[in-house]
Amino acid sequence: MEMLKTWADSAADLVAVAAGRKPADLVLRNACLVNVQTREILDGWDVAVACGRFAYVGPDAGHCIGPDTELADLQGRYLIPGLCDGHMHIESGMLTPAEFARAVIPHGTTTMFTDPHEIANVFGLRGVRLMHDEAQLQPVNIYTQMPSCAPSAPGLETTGFEIGPEDVAEAMTWPGIVGLGEMMNFPGVVAGDTMLLAEMAETVKAGKVIGGHYASPDLGSAFHAYAAGGPADDHEGVAEADAIARVRQGMRAMLRLGSAWYDVESQITAVTERGLDSRNFILCTDDCHSGTLVNEGHMNRVLRHAIACGCDPLVALQMATINTATHFGLERELGSIAPGRRADMIVTSDLRSLPVETVYARGRKVAQDGDCLVACPHLDWPDDTRRSVNLGKTLSATDFEIAAPDGANQVKAKVIGVVENQAPTKALTADLPVRDGVVEGKGDVCQIALVERHKGTGSVVNGFVSGFGYQGNVAVASTVAHDSHHMIVVGTDRDSMARASMRLAEVGGGVTVFRDGAELALVELPIAGLMSDRPAAEVAAKAQAMVEAMVACGCTLNNAYMQHSLLALVVIPELRISDLGLVDVTRFELTDLFEKDTL
């Protein structure tokens, strides 16, 4: 694939084309051009492209046309900038960067700002470099943010590798690094943790952007202290007040619509009803699994949703293009249809329903009517990246037993309560029975286990969770367990939990569903136990079979798998599980499984 020239190397050609001294490579005529710089629609405009960049944007590009210029008559259809995702994790799609790119290009996503902190927890800086290097090969723009928190909460979890300031400093020298990934350890920032401040200092020293993650409803002094620490954006808001608080402090509010997160509608009223300056708001996905990408879309889905929530289509489009580019200091490179920028654009016949008819990236037609027309090159992933599940022993049902306090015939246990369509959980309690000295689940309360899989310690931490609704002898296991990415197993039957765990060890990672001792579904994710290098449609089909298997086991939650995979995310309240025990995230401390008055 021919590399895109820099603006400096292209400037002479761009000027010559715009002046009519040299023919353009491509001219699009008779466009209804959406100008996100001015928020206006310019009917009957033309666009001329050279060297993969816009050379001329105006009412008549006839002087840019030569005998070999490729021509396309848009016949009054809209021409909009390629869409930008301001915050996302490629690994959440269960795909490698190449396959993720191939899945989203037909949806009009031409720029992604990605934080590979999932693989950072498994393989450290080396894993980040592998993601970065494959991203650099793609025909669209995939920028990498250096992960900031591995572990996300030191002292509350153990990861395969740890990230420190020296890793951040090294990554800042790589060509595709655009900033520091979301600073999830917000209590550490508020407390003035020197290592976290050093990571942010290295980012600022490199002139790059610090990503935020303030997952707390407390908008008092702790929030103000976090804002003073340097994060320039935040995607963890769930209410209008959250969005307003962030932009008032000079942060960009990132409103997300992922596979399981529906946080646009509750916050976009800050713009649509309160009238705040929309240029400080950005749309993003955060986490999208392969099924969403194949069946519903990517940033085009977010854009449609924002418009359906009452946002002016041109304002929403700015939130998915120029606002994002400006935030990362790339407004002279992408995010608008203007001279010098990368020629990333979408042809569509309607600004509300947004059918993505043709997609151009760097002046090249990359998708037409839902089909990707370009190759998305793969990296040759090292063999050891496919051998990351190390349990250290053969697990059995006894590893999942939870011993009751001596003499107890009933216990009051702390229970992780899943909240549908939201990242936070609830800290619940339940009175649970004891049989032969072992605590049993009851009703909607089933077991959850965190199985250590990086260092082969053989450790299994057990607890309880509610909300999944499983019935019968069921177990669901996954090596995707944000952010430490050990193995999470949720089930009603300890033997099935052991079988599911060993099955994932056998295939090198993924997700499996067992019922009555038999496997109902399996999604193999051999790369770091997080990703497949198979096509998105193939992975999505297996993921759909996995979702259907969960439903067959009694689960009615929307996007239940995403909820499952986040149960070890010890930086989002209220209650989580880690390889060190049960975590009270409201206090950022380990907590006992049983209440003190349990007898």
N, C-alpha and C positions, 0 to 999 in steps of 0.2 A: 504494500500500500504506500502510495506517495505521501510523504509527510507534508503537512501544511506549512507554508512559509510564514515567517513572522511578518507583522505589519511593516517593519523597517525594510525587510527584504522584498516586500511587495509594493511598497509605496510608489515607486517610479511607474510601475505597470498600471496601478490603480489610477494615478493621475492621468496617464496617457489615454486610458480607456475613457475616463470621465470627460476628457477634453476632445475625444473623437479622433485622436491620433493613432489609436491602436484598437483593433476589434476585441470585443468581450468574448469570453468563453461561452457564456450563457446569458440570454436576455429573456425575461418574463414580461409579457406585454398585457395591457388592458387589465391590470389588477385593481381590486378594491383594497388598497393598501392600508393596513392598520398601523398607525404610527404611535408606538407606546411612549415615545419621547414627549409628544404633545397631547396624547390621548384624543386623537381624531382619526377619522376615516377619509382617505384621499382616493377619490374615485378616478379611474382611468390612468393610474400611474404605472410606470415601467421600472424594472430593476435590471441592472447589468452587473454581471459577476465576472471577476477575473482572479486568478490565483486562489480560488476558494473563498474570496472575500467580496463584499459589496463594493463596487466601484462607483456606480451611479444609481441614485434613487430619485426619480423625478417624473414629470409629466410626459416626457418623450425620450426614449433611449435609442431612437433611430440612428443617431450618429455613432452609436457604439457597436452597430451590427456590421459584421464582415461576412465574407463568403462561407467561412467555416464556423460561424457563431451558431450555437444551438438555440433554437427559438421555441417558446411555448406561449400560446395565447390563452390567458386565463379566463377570457370572456366574462369579466366582471366578478369572478369569484374572489373571495377574500384571501389576502396574503398576510399571514401573521408570523411573528418570530417563532423559532423553535422553542419548545418549552423547557424550562429549567427546574430541576428538583433541588430545593435549597438544603435539604437534610434527609439523608437516607442511609440505609445499610443494605448493601447488595446481598449479603449473606442471608438476610431475611427472606429473600426470594428462593432460597435453596439452590441458587445458581451461581456459577462463576461470573466474573465481570463480562466475559465474552457472550455467554448465553443470556445474561441479563440485558445486555445491549441489544442483542438480536430480538429479544422479546418486546422491548419498549420502543425501539425505533419506529415501527409501524404506528405507534400511538402518538408520535410527534415529539417525544422527549429527545432532545439533542444535547442537553447538558445535565450532568449529575454532579452533586457535591456529596461525596460518600465518606462515611466514617467506618472503616473496617475494624472496629474494636472487637467484633466477634472473633475473628481469626487472631487478633492480637492476644486474646486471652489463652489461645491454644498454642500458638507458635511465636508470640512476641514480635519483635521488630522484623524478623525474617518473614513472618506471615504477612505483615503489612506491606513489605517490599514486593512480595509475590503478587498481591492484589494490585498494588500500584503499577507494577510492570505490565500485567495483563490489561489493565485499564488504559495504559498509554498506547496500546496497540490498536484500539478500537476506532472505527470511522466517525464516532461522535465524541463529545468532550466529557471525559470522566475525570474529575478532579478528586484528589484524595485529601482528607483531613487526618492528620496524625492522631491516633487515639491517645487520649489523655489519662484514662483511668483503667489500668489493668494491674491489680484488681480495682474494681469500681469503688470498693470500700475496704481499705486495708484493715486487717484485724477481724473482719467479719466474713471473709471468704479467702480461699486459696485458689490461685489460677495456675495454668500451666507455665506461664511466664509473666514477668512483671515489666511494666514500662516506667522509665524514669526520665529526669530532665536531660540526661545525656542522649537518650534515644530520640527525644523530641528535637534536640539540637541537630542531630545527624539527619533526621528526616526532613528538616526544614531546608536542606540543601538539595533535595531531590526535585526533579523538574515538574512533577505533577502534584506536588504538595501545595495546598492553598491555605492551610491553617491548622489549628488544633481542634480535634474532635470534641464533642460535647463534654464539658466538665461536669461529670455526674456526681462527684463527691462534693456536693454543695455544703454539707456541714464542715468538711475540711477547709474549704475556701473561707467560710464564715469564721472559722477558728484561726485562720491565718497560717495554715499548714505550709511550712517552708518549701517542701517538695512541689506541691501544687503551684505555689506562687512562682517557683523557679521554672516550671514547665510553661506557664503563661508568659513569663518574662522572656524565655527563649523565642516564643512565638512572636511577641511584640518586637523583639530585637530583629527578627527576620522580616518585619513589616507585613505580617499575615494576621488572619482573623481568628479570634478565640471563640469557639462554639460553646453555647450554654446549655444547661439542663438543671433547672431549679424545680424539682418535683415536690413542692410543698405549698399548701394553701396559705402559709404564713407570709403576708405581705408587709410585715413590720420591719423591725431593725435587721433581722436576719436576711431578708430579701435585699435590703439596701446595702448591707455588707457584701452580699454576693455580687451585686451590680458593681460595687466599687472594686471588686477583685479583677474585673476585666472582661468577662464574657460579653460578647457583642450581640448575641441573639439567644432566643430560647423557644423551644417547641413544646414545652411541658404544660403550657396553659390549658385550662379546661373551661374557663368562664370569661365573660367579658371583662371583669375586673382584672383578671390575670393579664390579658392583652394590654389593657390600658396602663397598668402598672409598669409593664416592661417598656413600652414605647416612651412613657414619661421619663424613664431613666436613661434614655438614649440607646436602648437595645432595640433590635428588630424582633417583632412578634412573629414567630413562624407558626402558622395554623396548619395542622396536619389532618390529612384524611388517608389513613392506611387501611390495611385489611381489617384491623380491629379497632382503630382509633378514629373517633368521629368528633373531632374538636374544632371543626371549622364553623359550624352553625352556631355554636354557643359563644364564639368570640368575634365573628365578623360583624356583629352588630356594633362594635366599636367604630367601624367605618360606616356601615349602612344606616345606622340610627343616631350614633353619637357624633358622626361627622369628623372623626380624627383623620389626620393626614395619612392617606392610604399608602404613600411611598415607604412608610415604615413597617409595612405588613408584607409577609412572604408566605406563599403556599408551598407545602411540602408533603411527602408521604410518610417519612420515617421508616415504616416497616410494611412492605407489601409481599405477600407470598405469591408463588408462581400461579396459582389458580386465579387470583385477582388480575395479574398481569395478562394472562391469556384470555380470560373471559370478560373482564370489565374495563381494563385499561390501566393507565399509570397517571401521569400528570394531567392528561386530558380528562380523566375521571374526576380529579380534584377540581379542575377548572369548571367543569359542568356543574359540580356540586355547589361550588361557591356562587355561581350564577343562579342556581335554583334556590339558594338561600337569600336571594334578593340583591346580590352584588351586581352592579353595572358590569356588563361583559368586558368593557375596555379597562375598567379598574381591576377586575379579576385577572385579566390578561397581564396587566402590569405586575401584579403580585406573583406571576409565574414566569416572568421574563426579566424585564429591566430592573425591577426592585432587587431581584436575586443577584443579578450581575453586579449591580452597584454595590451591594452589601459586601461582596467579595473583592471589590476593587477591579472588576473586569468589565466595567461598562463600556470601555473603548474596544473591547474584544468580542463581546457577545451580548445577547439580550434584547437587541433591537435590529430593525432593518434600516441601517444607516451606513454611509461610506466608511470603509476600513474594517468594519466588523466581519466576523466569520459569517459566511452566507448560509446560515441555518434558518430554515423557514418552512411553513406549512401552508398548503393550499386547502381551503375549506369553503363550503358553500353556505355555511350558516354559523353565526357567532354564538348561538346559544346551545344548539345540540352538538356543535363542533364535530361533524364528521371529518376525520383525518383522511383526506383523499390522496395527497401527494406530500412527501417529506423530502426536503433537501438538507444535507449537512455538508458544510464547507463547499457549497456550490455543486454538489453531486447529488443526483437523485438516489435516495437510499431506501425509499419505500413507496409503494403505490397500492392503494385500496386494500390495506391490511397486510400486504406481503413485503417482507424485508428483501431488498434487492442486492444487498452487499454482504461480503464475507466479514465475519467478526472473528479475528484470529485468536486462537487459544495459546496460552503459555504451556510449556511442557512441565507440568507440576511434578516435583520430586516424589519418589516412591514413598518416602517416610511421611509425607503429608497425607497419605492414604492409610496410615497405620497409627491413628491417634487415640484409639479406644483401648486403654490399658487398665483393666479392672484389678489385676493382681491376683485374682483367685476365681474359682467357680462359685457363683452365688447360689444360695438355696433359700427356701422359704424362711428358714430361721433367721437369716440376715435381715428380714423385714418385720420381725417380731418387736413389739414395743412392750417392754416389761412394766407392769404396774408397780406402784409403791407397795411395800410389804403389807400384806393384810387387807388391801383395798379390794372391794368388790364392785366399786364404781369410782370413776375419776372425773374431775372437771378439767378438760383439756383445752388448750388454746388451739384454735382452728383458723387456717387461712381461708378467708371468704372471697371467692372470685366475684368480681363485679363485671357484668356483661358490658362489652364495648368500651371498657376503660382499663387503663394500665394499673391504677391503684387497686389494692385489695382491702378487705376489711379484717380487723382483728376481732374474731368471734370466740366464743367459748361454747362447749357442749358437754353434757353429762354422758359419758360413754361407759359401756359395760366392760367387765373384766371376766375372762374365761381362762381358767388354769394359769392364772398369773399374767396373762397377756391381754392388753387393752385391744378391744375390737371397735371397728367403725359401726355406725348406726344410722339408718335412714340415708340422708344425703351426705353424711360425713364419711369419706373414705380415706385411705392412707395415701400419703405422699412420701417419697424417699428421694434423697439426693445421694447418688452413687458417685464416688470419686473416680475419675477416669483418665487423669493426666499422668499421675505418678505411680499408679498401681498400688496404692496403699491398702486397698480392700475395705476402705471406710464406707459405711452406709449410715446416713443420718435419716431418722424416721420422724414423721409428724402426721398431721391430719389436715384435710382440705375439704371444703364444701362448695357446691355450685355446679358440679359436672353432671350429677344425676345418674351415674352409672348403676346398672342393675345386673345381677348375676355375678359370675366369676370373671372379672375384667381386669386388664392391666394395659396401660398405655405408657410407653417408654420413649424418650427422646434424648439424643445427644446434643440437641439445640436447647440450651438452657441459659438464657441471657442472665448475666454477661460472663459468668465464669465458665459456662459450657462444660460442666460435668454432665452427668446423666440424671434426668428427672424421670421418676416412675410414679404414676398415679394409678391406684387400683383398689379393688375390693377383695382381692384374693392374693395371698402372699406367694403361693406357688406360681401363679401366673406372672406376678411381678418379677420373680427370679427368672422365669423362662424368657420374658421380654427383654430383660437386661442382658442375658447371655446371647440372645439373638442379635442384638446390636453390636455386641463385642465380635460376633462372628462375621458380620458384614462390613465392619469398619465404621459404623455410625449411621444415624438416620432416625426414623420414627417407625414404631411398630405398634400394632393393636392386637392384643390377645383376648380371647374369650373361651372359657371352658377348656383351656389347655391348647387351643389351636390358634394359629396366626390368621387374622382376618385381613390385614393389610400391612404393607411394608413400603417405605420410601427410603431407598438407599442414598446416603449422603456421605460418600467415602472421603471427600477432601476435607480434612480437619474435622470430620464428623458433622460438618455444617452445610456442605455444598455438593451438588452434582454437576458434572460437566456434560450432562446430556441435555438435549433441547428442552426449552421451557414447556412446550406442549406435552412432552413425555413425562416430565417431572410433575406438571400440573395434574395429569391424569392419575398418577399414583397418589398425589396429595389429595385429590378428590375422593379416591377410593378410601384413603385413610380417614377423611372427614366422614364419609358415609358409614365407615365401620364404627366410628365414635358414636354416631347417631344410632346405629343398630344396637349399641351397648347402653342406650338410654340417655345419651347426652343431647340436650336441646339448646345449649348455648350457641350464640352466633360467634363464629370464628373461635371455637373452643380450643383448637390447637395453639393458636397464638397466645391465648390465656395460659395454657399449659406451659408453653416455652418460657414464659416470663415469671414463673413462680419462684425462681432463684434470683430475681433482679433486686438485690438488696439495697438499692438506692431509691426505690419508689415505695412509699408507705402502702399499707400499714404493717403487714406481717409477711415475711418471706422465709425461705429455707436456704441454707447454704451447707457446704461440707463441714462447717464448724458448729452448726446447730440451727435453732430457730432464731430468727432475727426480728427484733422490734425496730422497724425503720423509723417510727416516730421519735425514738430515742437514740437510734443508731447504736444499739447494743444487743448482745445475745440475751435470750430470755429462756426461762424454763418452759418445757412443754406442758407441765401440769400447774394449775393454780395451787397456791399454798394450802388452801382449804379443801384439798382434793379428796381427803378421806371421808 
